[in-house]
Amino acid sequence: MNKPLRPEIPRDRIIQVNNSKKIDFDEPFTFIYMDWWYEIMIIIPFAISYIITLFVAAFYGFRVQGRKNLRILRRRGCITISNHCHYFDTVFANFVVLPKALHTAVAQRNFEVPYVRRLLRIHRAFPIPANGRGLDMITEPVGEALRRRHHIHFLPEGELVMKSQTIHRFRSGAFLLSYRHQAPIVPMVYVIKPRTFRGRPMGPNLIRMKLVIGEPMLPPLMREDGRVPMDEIETMAERAASWMEETIAAHHR
């Protein structure tokens, strides 16, 4: 299979953050909260966020296509993935799957920003450690969430590129965890278009957003010899990336 060489995200397009609240992962750290008290604690701020999101969705003319592909979330824990092209894309994903719980994996440096980390916790986000052991450290918490029929959202591109419609090179973490836990992946892609008046764009910030949800993808079956079929996992990632590219292209024609 000839795989296209997708671009890395240019360093100058990576949004810099003031990550001054460093996390020490050598100390005990809870990645994913699923306790009853946590659900009660976030009810009010989550409800406020939901109301704000409704106004933001109206402003961007937000629409969802392919909701039928979320039916599998009613039966078992799944991993969802999407491109990362707007501050609200993970928030929209969170509310699209309601009433099911969606936990979003974010870069450690984003989770270390004062105040932002609290907003991320309210939206059930958790950090991926940047210490080289990140995937190993989140494997068991992710597995436990999936066993409880919660869902995990990954951004395979790794970084936010505002309003980008380019699919950048994927990291393999979401697909490896899909294999390890035999959890289906539900791909999603955000399509962004400029608002127009008489055929002309109205401005760089006046856009329309649509979320297209694809058909679930099943991971390779577990091998009895314990080896990880990286070639099949990479093929799965390529299918997801190609579907995102083709969907974006189709909506921009």
N, C-alpha and C positions, 0 to 999 in steps of 0.2 A: 504493500500500500504506500503510495507516494504522499507524504504528509507535507502540506504547505508550511514554509518557515514563517510563522507569525512573528510580528515585531515585538520586541520588549518595549515596555513603557519608557519613553524618554525621561531621563532624570529631571529635566526641567519642567515636566508635566506633573511630577509627583508633588502633591500638596504637603508643605512642611507644617509640622505641628509642634506646639510647646509641650513636649512630654516630660514634665518635671516630677510627676508622681511615680517614681520608679517602682516596679514590682519585683520583689525578691522571691523567685520561684523555688529557692532552697527552703523557704518557710512553707508551712501548710497553706494551700490555696484551693478554694472551691471554684471550679470552672463553671459548672452548671448547677443552678439552684432549681430544685423541683419540690421543695418543701411547701407544706400548706401555708405556713406563716409568711413565706416569701410571696405567694400568690395573693394573700390578703394585703400585704404591705404595698404592693404595686398597683392595686385596683384603682385608687384615685388618680395617681399620676399617669397611669396607662390610659384611663378614661379621658383625661385632659389632652393627652397626646393624640388620642383617637379623634377628638373633636377638631384639633388643629390640623390633623392630617386630612380630614374631610374638606376643610377650606383649601388646603394646598392642592389636593386632588382636583377640586373644582377649578382652581386657578390654572392648572396645567392641562385641564381637559382630560384627566387620567381615565383610561379605559383598560379593561382586561379582556383578553381573548383566550379561549381554551380552558375555561374553568373546569370543564368535564375531566380534564387530566389530573385534577386534584382529588378525584374520588378515592384514589389509592391511599391518600393520607388518612382516610377514615378507618382503614383496616390495619395499618402497620406503620411503624416509624420509618420515615424516609429522609433522604438527603436532597435538598433543593440547591440549585446553583443558578447564578445569573451574572450578567456583565455588571460592571460597577461604573456608572456614568453620571450619578447625581447623588447629592446628599440625602435625598429622600428615597432612594431606590430600596435600601434595606428596610426602611420604615414601611413603605408600600407593601413589600413582600410579607412583612410581619402581619399586616392587617388583612391581606388577601386570604391568608390561610385560616383566619379566625373561624370557629372558636378553638382550633387546634393551636398548641404552643409551638412557636418557632424560635429556636435559639441560633443566633448569628455569630459566626466566627469572625473576629476582626484582628487586625495586626496589633501586636503588643504595644507599639508606640502610640496608637490611637487610644488605647485603653489607659494610657498613662497621662492623658491630658486632664488637668483639674476640671471638675464639674462635668466635662463630657463623659467621663467614666461612669458618673451617676446616671446620666441619661441612657448610656449604653446598657447598664444593668437593668434599668426599668424596662427596656425593650428586649430583655433576655439575651443580651450579647455576652460573649466571653472572649478572652484574648488567646491568641496562638503564640506561645513563647518563642522568642527570637534567639534562643540559646543553642540551637542546633538539635534540641530534643523535643521540639514543639509537637510534632506529630505523635510521638510516643506518649507525651504527657497528656494529650487530650483524647487518646484512643479509648481509654476506659470510660471517662465521663460521657463521651459521645455514645459509646455502646450502651451505657446504662439508660441514657435518654431515649435512644431508639427502642430499647426493650420496653420502655414505659409508653411507647407510642407517641413520644414527642418527636419533633422534627428539627433537623439541623440545616442551616443555610450557610453555604460557602460562596466566596467570590474568587473563582479560580485565577483571575488575572492578578489578584493580590493588592492592587492599588486603585484609588479613585482617579479617573481622568474625566473631568467635567464635560458632559454633553458629547463624549466620544461615541462614535458608531463604528469604531474599529475594534475587532476582537483581538486582543493581545495574547501573547503566549500564556498558556495555562500552566499552573502548578498542579501536581498530581495528587495532592493530599486528599481532596474530597473523594477522588476515585479509588484511592487506596483504602480509605475508611469504608467506602461502599462495599468493596470486596471483603475486607476483614469482618464486617458485620452483616454481610449479605443483605444490604439495604438498597432498595431501588433509588435511582437518582431521577428527580423531576427537573428538567432544564427549563429555565425561564430566560427571556431576553427583553430588555427595554428598548423600544424604538422611540427615538426623539426626532421630532420635526419642528421646523420654525413655524410660528403662526404667520399667516399671510393676509394681506389686504389688497384686493385687486391684483393678486398674483405676485405681490412683492413681500419679502420678509418684513415683519413689523419691528424687529429688534432682536439683539442677541439673547436677551433673557425672556422673551415671549415665545415659549415653546409649548408643544403638545407632547404628552408622554403616553405610550401604550405599553402594557405588559402582555407579552404573548407567552403562554404556558405550553410547553411541548409534551409529547407522550413520555411516560415513564420509561427509563432505561434500566435493564437488569444487569447486575455485575456478573463477571465470570463465576462459575461454580467453584467452590473451594476444592483445592487439590489435595489428594490423600497424602502426597509426599511432603506437604507443608511448604512447597515452593510458591512464591508469589508470581503469578503470570504477568509480568510487567508489560509484555508485548500486547496482551489483551486489554490490560488496563489503559495503556496509552491509546489503543484503538478506540476504546470507549470515550476517552477524553476528546479524541479527534472528532468523533461523531457528534459530540455535544457542541464543540466549537464550530464545526462546519454548519450544524443546524442553526446556531445563532447567526452566523454570517449570512446564510441563505435567507433566513427570516428577515433580517434587517434589510438586505438587498431587495427582497420582494416588496416590502412596505415602502421602500424609497423609489420604486419605479414610477 
